Amino acid sequence: MLKARKDRMRAGSAKRRFRLPFAEATIAADPVLKVKRLSQ
């Protein structure tokens, strides 16, 4: 759980700093992650 949260934070900061295909994939996955977060 903690590791996943750290990875998410890292992905979030990368999203803001860089415009990469990886960042776009993170944005696409974001709604799913938000739903998981709310359900916890």
C-alpha positions in Angstrom: 0.0 0.0 0.0 2.7 2.5 1.0 4.8 1.6 -1.9 1.9 2.2 -4.3 1.3 5.6 -2.8 4.9 6.6 -3.2 4.9 5.4 -6.8 1.7 7.4 -7.4 3.4 10.5 -5.9 6.4 10.0 -8.1 4.2 9.6 -11.2 2.3 12.8 -10.2 5.5 14.9 -9.9 6.8 13.4 -13.2 3.5 14.3 -14.9 4.0 18.0 -13.8 7.6 18.2 -14.8 7.7 16.3 -18.1 5.3 15.9 -21.1 6.0 12.3 -21.9 4.0 9.3 -23.2 4.5 7.9 -19.7 2.9 11.1 -18.2 0.0 10.7 -20.6 -0.5 7.1 -19.4 -0.4 8.3 -15.8 -3.2 10.8 -16.7 -5.2 8.1 -18.3 -4.9 5.9 -15.2 -5.6 8.7 -12.8 -9.4 8.3 -12.6 -8.9 4.6 -11.7 -6.4 5.5 -9.0 -8.8 8.1 -7.6 -11.6 5.6 -7.4 -9.3 3.1 -5.6 -8.2 5.8 -3.2 -11.8 6.7 -2.3 -12.8 3.1 -1.8 -10.0 2.6 0.8 
